[in-house]
Amino acid sequence: MDILSPSLEDYLEEIYRFSLHNDVVRVSDIASCLDVTMPSVNSAIRKLSEKEYLIYKKYRELVLTEKGRRLGKFLVERNTILQNFLRAINSQCDKGAEAEAMEHYLSLPTIRAIEDLLDFLDKNRDCQMKFMRHCRYRKQMGLGLVNGYSDK
C-alpha cells in the first residue's frame, strides 16, 4: 500500500475536488487552487503519476485513475468529517485550515470515532443542544484554557 506524504495528499485531494466540478483538470488549475508554483505542481504530478494515481502527459489535462479517484474521495470525505467535527464542537477557528492541519496527524480509527460521534449527535439533537448550552455557560463564566501566549 502506497502512503502519500501530506503534501501529495493535498495535491491529490485538490485534483479530485477540482475534477468533480470541471471536465478538464490542468496543472495551472491546481497551481491556482493551491496557490503554489507550476514547478511545484509538476513535481507532485510526476510523483502521483509514478504511483499510478493519475495519468498526465505534458501539456495535457490530468486524468485520475480509479486508484486516484478512490483515494481522492477518501481524502475529501476525511476533510469533511473533520470540518463537521469542528462545527459540532463549536470551535471558533478557521475550520478549513484546522481540518487541513488535523487530517494528516489523526489516525483512521480516530477519524472513524469522530465520524461515529457526529452520527450520534445528528441522531440525538438534544445532546448537541445541551452541549452548546454548556459551551455558552463555560464562556460566560470565563472557564477554560487561558492562552499562555497572550498578554491579555
N, C-alpha and C positions, 0 to 999 in steps of 0.2 A: 504494500500500500504506500503510495506517494503521500508524504505530508508536505504541504507547501509552507513556505515561510509566511509570516503575517503580511509582508509586502505583496507577495504573489497572490495570496488570498484576496487582498484588497483589489488588485487588478482584475482577477477573475470575477469577483463579486460585481464590480462595476461593469465589466463587459457583459455579464449575464443580465444585470439590471437594464443596461442600455439596449440589449437585444430584445427585451420584452416589449419595447415601445418603438423600435426602429427596425426597418427591414435590412438595413446595411449598417455594419459597425466598422468604423475606420480608426486607425491609430490616432489620428488627430482628434476624433470624438472623445476617446478615452483620456488623452492628454488634457483636453479641455475640462472634462468632468472632474478629474482628479487634481487638476491644477499642477501638473508635472510637465517636464520637458519631453519632447518627442524621443530623444535618445533613451530616456528612462523607460518610456513605454515600449520602445523597440526591444530593449534588453529583456523586459518582463515577458513580452510576447514571444520572443525566441525561446525563453525557458519554458513557458507554458506550452508552446508548440512541441518542444523536445519531450515533454512529459505527456503529450497527446491529449491535452485539454482543449486545444483549438488547432485550427488549420489556418495558416497565414502564408500568403505569397506576397512578396514585396510589391508595394504599390497597389494592393488589392484589399478587399474587405476581410475582416476577421470572421471566421465561422467556428462556432463552438462544436466540439464533438459531443457525442452522447455522454461521455465521461465528464466533459466540461460543463454541460448543461446540468447534469446531476449534482455535481459539486457546487456549481453556481447557485442552484436553487437552495441547497442546504445553507450556503453562506448567507443568502438573503433572508431565509427563514430564521436563522440563528440571530441575525442582527435585529429582525423584527421582534422576536421574543424578548430580547434584552431591552429594546426601547419600550415595549409594552410593560415590562417589569418596572422600569424606571418611572413610568407613568403611574403604575399601580401603587408604588411605594411613595408617590408624591415627591419625587426627587426634584429639587429646584436646580437643575443643571441643564446643559445643552445635551439633550437626550441622544442625539445622533453621534456627537463626539464621544460621549461617555460610553455608549454601547460599542462604538468602534474600539475604544480602549479596552473594554471588558472582554470582547468576543475572542481575543487572541490568548487570553490568560485563564479563562474558565474552562474546566473540563466538560466533556459531553454529558457525563452524569449530572453535573451541577446545572447545566443548562436545561436538561430534561426535568430536573427537580423544580427549577424556576417555571418551566412550562406547566408542570403539574399544579403548582401554586396558582398560576394565572387562571388555569382552567377551574380550579376550586373557587377562586374569588369570583369568577364570572358566573358560576352556578350558585354562589352564595353571596348575593349582593349586600345582604345585611352585614356580613363580616367586613366587606370592603368599606361600607359606610361607617361602621364602628371604628375601624382603623383610621379613617380620615378624621373623625371626631377626636380620636386620641391624639393624632398628629397636631391638630389645631390647639388642643388643650396644652400639649407639651410646649408648643411655640409660645402661646400666651403666657405660660408660667416661666418662660425663659430656660426651659430644661434642654439638655442635650449637650453634645460635644461642643466645646468652645474652640474656635480657631486659634491655635497657638502661634500662628504666623502673623496674625492681625494685631495691630497696635490698639485697636478699639476695645 
